[in-house]
Amino acid sequence: MGEVLNFKCPCCGAALSFSGKTGEMTCEYCGASFTMEQAQAAQEAEQKDAASSDMTWTTTEQLMITDEDGKMTGYKCPSCKAEMVADENTAATECPYCGNQAIIPQAFEGMYKPDLVVPFAVAKEEAKGKLAEFTKGKKLLPKTFTEGNRIEDITGMYVPFWLYSCHASGEISYNGVKKKTWSDANFEYEKKDHYDIQRSGEMDFARIPVDAATQMDDDTMESLEPYDLSKGVEYNAAYFSGYLANRYDVEEKDAQPRANERVTATFKEKIKESVRGFEEVSEKSEAIQLTNAKAEYAMLPVWMMTTKYNGETYTFGINGQTGKMVGSLPVDKGLWRKYLVIGSVVCFILMQLVLAFVGGFTGTGEVIALILAVIGGLIYVSILKGAMNTVAAQSGARSYLLEKTVKMGAPYDRFLYSKTDKREKSKS
C-alpha cells in the first residue's frame, strides 16, 4: 500500500466530493460539478503534468506511515502534510486539520475490492434534518432536547457488508392438536386429537446483508435495512470522495452464522404458514440444508450522527440511500409519570363504564378496576417508551426472500391418538 488520492476541483483546486443526489463530483467551494470521468481525467492530467516537471526524489510511499513490519499506522495528508493515525483497514478518511478528503485505493486491492457499491443518495443537510423528523410525536421526549441544533457531529461513511445468497431446502416436523368441545348437564368435555405433522419446501434468498466492521453496532446496521441493492454500481474510488470508509475486518466465514440464523428463521416461518387447521402447533425437529451459497462484498452508505443531552451522547444511524433513521432518544421521567397517570385514568373511566353496564359496582369490582387501570397505564407508557428506541436486530430475512422461488412439498399429517378431559360444571 502506498498511494493516497484526493480529487481536486479543476477550477479552483479545492477538494471534490461525490454527490449522490446529482451523481457527479461537486466542489463545495466554487460550486462546480464534474462527471466522475471528467474528475478522474483531470486528476490523471495533473499527475502527468507533475510527473514531467517534478525533479524531487519523492515517492507516493512517503504518504504512508508504516511500522518496522510494514504495517500501516498512519498517513500524511496530501494537502497540508499533517500526520494522522490510521490502520490497515482505513480506506477513505478526512484530515482534521485542513478538511482534505483522502482515499487509499490500495485498501481495496485484490480480495478487498468490493463487488458493488451503493452510492449515497441522501445529502448531508437532508440527513441533518432527519433528527427533527425523528423526534416528532415522541411524547416522552424532554422538550429541551429539541431546542436549537443539537447535532454535535455527522459523518458519512461507507460501511463494509457481506451479502449472502443461497438456496434453502428442508423438512420440519411438528406436533399438532385439533380440539373439540361439548357439554352435558353435569360436565364440560374437551377432546384433543394429536397429530404428527411433516412439512417440506425450498426457496431462494438473495443478498442478505451482514455488517463486516467490528466497530459498527450490528443491531443498528440491521435496523437501517433494507437497501435497494439493484442500484449498486461497480467499485470506483471516486465514490468515496467526501466520505469515510473502512474495508472489512470481519472475515466472510465469521459473518456466516448471522446469515444462517436469518435464513433459518425465515425458512421456518414460511414453512409454518402452510400448517393450518390445528389449534396447537409446536415444532419437534428440523432439517435445513443450504446450497448454491455465495457471498459478495459490498460497501453501503450510512450517515452517523451524534448529539449530547445532559452529559449523555446519543448516536443515530441514517440509511444513506433511503433516509431511514434509527436511534435511541432520552426519556423524561416527569413525562413518563404524567402519561402513566393519564393512561391509568382513561382506563379506569372505561372500566367504570363496563361496571355500569354489567351492574358490578362492588368493592371487589372497584379494586379490580383500579388494578386493571394501572396495568393499562403501564402498557401505554411502555408503548410510548418503545417508540423512543428504534434500534432492533432483524429477526429474519423476509425482505431478501425471492417469493417466486418458494415451493412447498406435499403436506403430511398423521393421526397419533386422542385424549378426552372432562370438567365438572360449577353448581353456582
RASUL-V88281 format. One record per residue. N is the residue number from 1. SS is DSSP state (A for helix, B for strand, O for the rest). PHI is phi in radians with two decimals (NA if undefined). Layout:
N:SS:PHI / N:SS:PHI
This chain:
1:O:NA / 2:O:-2.84 / 3:O:-1.25 / 4:O:-2.09 / 5:B:-1.88 / 6:O:-2.53 / 7:O:-1.51 / 8:B:-1.87 / 9:O:-1.18 / 10:O:-1.11 / 11:O:-1.48 / 12:O:-2.15 / 13:O:1.53 / 14:O:-1.29 / 15:B:-1.26 / 16:B:-1.74 / 17:B:-2.18 / 18:B:-1.34 / 19:B:-1.82 / 20:O:-1.19 / 21:O:-1.23 / 22:O:-1.78 / 23:O:1.29 / 24:B:-2.20 / 25:B:-1.50 / 26:B:-2.13 / 27:B:-1.70 / 28:O:-1.28 / 29:O:-1.47 / 30:O:-1.85 / 31:O:1.45 / 32:O:-1.23 / 33:B:-2.22 / 34:B:-2.47 / 35:O:-1.20 / 36:A:-1.06 / 37:A:-1.13 / 38:A:-1.14 / 39:A:-1.11 / 40:A:-1.19 / 41:A:-1.12 / 42:A:-1.12 / 43:A:-1.15 / 44:A:-1.12 / 45:A:-1.14 / 46:A:-1.12 / 47:A:-1.13 / 48:A:-1.15 / 49:A:-1.12 / 50:A:-1.12 / 51:A:-1.16 / 52:A:-1.39 / 53:A:-2.13 / 54:O:-1.45 / 55:O:-1.85 / 56:O:-1.45 / 57:O:-1.45 / 58:O:-2.31 / 59:O:-2.30 / 60:A:-1.15 / 61:A:-1.06 / 62:A:-1.20 / 63:A:-1.40 / 64:B:-1.66 / 65:B:-1.93 / 66:B:-2.19 / 67:O:-1.55 / 68:O:-1.15 / 69:O:-1.63 / 70:O:1.48 / 71:O:-1.43 / 72:B:-1.17 / 73:B:-2.14 / 74:B:3.13 / 75:B:-2.65 / 76:B:-1.73 / 77:O:-1.10 / 78:O:-1.11 / 79:O:-1.61 / 80:O:-1.90 / 81:O:1.20 / 82:O:-1.20 / 83:B:-1.73 / 84:B:-2.09 / 85:B:-1.36 / 86:O:-2.66 / 87:O:-2.27 / 88:O:-1.17 / 89:O:-1.61 / 90:B:-1.22 / 91:B:-2.12 / 92:B:-2.60 / 93:B:-2.63 / 94:B:-2.32 / 95:O:-1.29 / 96:O:-1.26 / 97:O:-1.61 / 98:O:-2.07 / 99:O:1.38 / 100:O:-1.18 / 101:B:-1.55 / 102:B:-2.20 / 103:B:-2.13 / 104:O:-1.96 / 105:A:-1.08 / 106:A:-1.11 / 107:A:-1.13 / 108:A:-2.00 / 109:O:-1.40 / 110:A:1.03 / 111:A:-1.21 / 112:A:-1.55 / 113:O:-1.32 / 114:O:-1.13 / 115:O:-1.30 / 116:B:-2.73 / 117:B:-2.24 / 118:O:-1.73 / 119:O:-1.19 / 120:O:-1.12 / 121:O:-2.05 / 122:O:-1.79 / 123:O:-1.31 / 124:A:-1.05 / 125:A:-1.13 / 126:A:-1.14 / 127:A:-1.12 / 128:A:-1.06 / 129:A:-1.20 / 130:A:-1.17 / 131:A:-1.13 / 132:A:-1.10 / 133:A:-1.17 / 134:A:-1.19 / 135:A:-1.49 / 136:O:-1.11 / 137:O:1.39 / 138:O:-1.51 / 139:O:-1.15 / 140:O:-1.63 / 141:O:-1.35 / 142:O:-0.99 / 143:A:-1.09 / 144:A:-1.23 / 145:A:-1.18 / 146:A:-1.56 / 147:O:-1.37 / 148:O:1.30 / 149:O:-1.59 / 150:O:-1.63 / 151:B:-1.23 / 152:B:-1.46 / 153:B:-2.78 / 154:B:-2.39 / 155:B:-2.28 / 156:B:-1.60 / 157:B:-2.49 / 158:B:-1.64 / 159:B:-1.74 / 160:B:-1.30 / 161:B:-2.37 / 162:B:-1.71 / 163:B:-1.94 / 164:B:-1.89 / 165:B:-2.19 / 166:B:-2.88 / 167:B:-1.91 / 168:B:-1.95 / 169:B:-2.52 / 170:B:2.86 / 171:B:-2.38 / 172:B:-2.25 / 173:B:-1.86 / 174:B:-2.31 / 175:B:-1.72 / 176:B:-2.16 / 177:B:-2.33 / 178:B:-1.89 / 179:B:-1.98 / 180:B:-2.48 / 181:B:-2.15 / 182:B:-2.78 / 183:B:-2.65 / 184:O:-2.24 / 185:O:-1.13 / 186:O:-2.02 / 187:B:-2.33 / 188:B:-1.95 / 189:B:-2.05 / 190:B:-2.39 / 191:B:-1.84 / 192:B:-2.04 / 193:B:-1.72 / 194:B:-1.70 / 195:B:-2.26 / 196:B:-1.70 / 197:B:-1.99 / 198:B:-2.18 / 199:B:-2.31 / 200:B:-2.42 / 201:B:-3.11 / 202:B:-2.59 / 203:B:-2.90 / 204:B:-1.94 / 205:B:-2.11 / 206:B:-2.21 / 207:B:0.97 / 208:B:-1.37 / 209:B:-1.44 / 210:B:-2.30 / 211:B:-0.98 / 212:O:-1.98 / 213:O:-2.13 / 214:O:-1.14 / 215:O:-1.38 / 216:O:-1.65 / 217:O:-1.30 / 218:A:-1.09 / 219:A:-1.11 / 220:A:-1.11 / 221:A:-1.11 / 222:A:-1.23 / 223:A:-1.18 / 224:O:-1.41 / 225:O:-1.15 / 226:O:-1.67 / 227:O:-1.87 / 228:O:-1.56 / 229:A:-1.29 / 230:A:-1.19 / 231:A:-1.68 / 232:O:-1.21 / 233:B:-2.19 / 234:O:-1.17 / 235:O:-1.05 / 236:O:-2.60 / 237:A:-0.99 / 238:A:-1.11 / 239:A:-1.09 / 240:A:-1.51 / 241:O:-1.15 / 242:O:1.69 / 243:O:-2.30 / 244:B:-1.63 / 245:B:-2.78 / 246:B:-2.17 / 247:O:-1.41 / 248:O:-1.18 / 249:O:-2.23 / 250:O:-1.90 / 251:O:-1.13 / 252:A:-0.99 / 253:A:-1.15 / 254:A:-1.41 / 255:A:-1.57 / 256:A:-0.98 / 257:A:-0.97 / 258:A:-1.17 / 259:A:-1.09 / 260:A:-1.08 / 261:A:-1.04 / 262:A:-1.23 / 263:A:-1.11 / 264:A:-1.05 / 265:A:-1.07 / 266:A:-1.28 / 267:A:-1.03 / 268:A:-1.14 / 269:A:-1.09 / 270:A:-1.18 / 271:A:-1.14 / 272:A:-1.16 / 273:O:-1.08 / 274:O:-1.50 / 275:O:-1.59 / 276:O:-2.28 / 277:O:1.53 / 278:O:-2.08 / 279:O:-1.37 / 280:B:-2.29 / 281:B:-2.43 / 282:B:-2.34 / 283:B:-1.25 / 284:B:-1.90 / 285:B:-2.76 / 286:B:-2.52 / 287:B:-2.51 / 288:B:-2.08 / 289:B:-2.12 / 290:B:-1.96 / 291:B:-2.32 / 292:B:0.91 / 293:B:-1.33 / 294:B:-2.57 / 295:B:-2.21 / 296:B:-2.07 / 297:B:-1.85 / 298:B:-2.34 / 299:B:-2.02 / 300:B:-2.00 / 301:B:-1.46 / 302:B:-2.44 / 303:B:-1.67 / 304:B:-1.92 / 305:B:-2.21 / 306:B:-2.18 / 307:B:-2.54 / 308:B:-1.96 / 309:B:-2.66 / 310:O:0.91 / 311:O:1.42 / 312:B:-1.83 / 313:B:-1.76 / 314:B:-2.01 / 315:B:-1.98 / 316:B:-2.23 / 317:B:-1.98 / 318:B:-2.26 / 319:B:-1.13 / 320:O:-1.23 / 321:O:-1.75 / 322:O:-1.80 / 323:O:1.53 / 324:O:-1.10 / 325:B:-2.09 / 326:B:-2.35 / 327:B:2.92 / 328:B:-2.16 / 329:O:-1.91 / 330:O:-1.23 / 331:O:-1.95 / 332:O:-1.43 / 333:A:-1.10 / 334:A:-1.12 / 335:A:-1.19 / 336:A:-1.07 / 337:A:-1.17 / 338:A:-1.04 / 339:A:-1.33 / 340:A:-1.14 / 341:A:-1.13 / 342:A:-1.06 / 343:A:-1.09 / 344:A:-1.19 / 345:A:-1.11 / 346:A:-1.05 / 347:A:-1.12 / 348:A:-1.14 / 349:A:-1.10 / 350:A:-1.10 / 351:A:-1.14 / 352:A:-1.12 / 353:A:-1.12 / 354:A:-1.13 / 355:A:-1.12 / 356:A:-1.14 / 357:A:-1.23 / 358:A:-1.66 / 359:O:1.18 / 360:O:-1.95 / 361:O:-1.33 / 362:O:-2.19 / 363:A:-1.04 / 364:A:-1.13 / 365:A:-1.07 / 366:A:-1.19 / 367:A:-1.10 / 368:A:-1.08 / 369:A:-1.08 / 370:A:-1.15 / 371:A:-1.10 / 372:A:-1.13 / 373:A:-1.14 / 374:A:-1.13 / 375:A:-1.06 / 376:A:-1.08 / 377:A:-1.11 / 378:A:-1.15 / 379:A:-1.10 / 380:A:-1.06 / 381:A:-1.24 / 382:A:-1.17 / 383:A:-1.15 / 384:A:-1.10 / 385:A:-1.21 / 386:A:-1.08 / 387:O:-1.26 / 388:O:-1.41 / 389:B:-2.30 / 390:O:-1.84 / 391:O:-1.51 / 392:O:-2.73 / 393:O:-1.14 / 394:O:-1.28 / 395:O:-1.46 / 396:O:-2.79 / 397:O:-2.31 / 398:A:-1.05 / 399:A:-1.16 / 400:A:-1.96 / 401:B:-1.40 / 402:B:-1.52 / 403:B:-0.99 / 404:B:-1.18 / 405:B:-1.63 / 406:B:-1.26 / 407:B:-2.29 / 408:B:-1.80 / 409:O:-1.33 / 410:O:-1.16 / 411:O:-1.22 / 412:B:-2.37 / 413:B:-2.16 / 414:B:-2.04 / 415:B:-1.18 / 416:B:-1.89 / 417:B:-2.89 / 418:B:-2.11 / 419:B:-2.49 / 420:B:-2.02 / 421:B:-1.94 / 422:B:-2.21 / 423:B:-2.32 / 424:B:-1.20 / 425:O:-1.23 / 426:O:-1.20 / 427:O:-1.43 / 428:O:-1.29
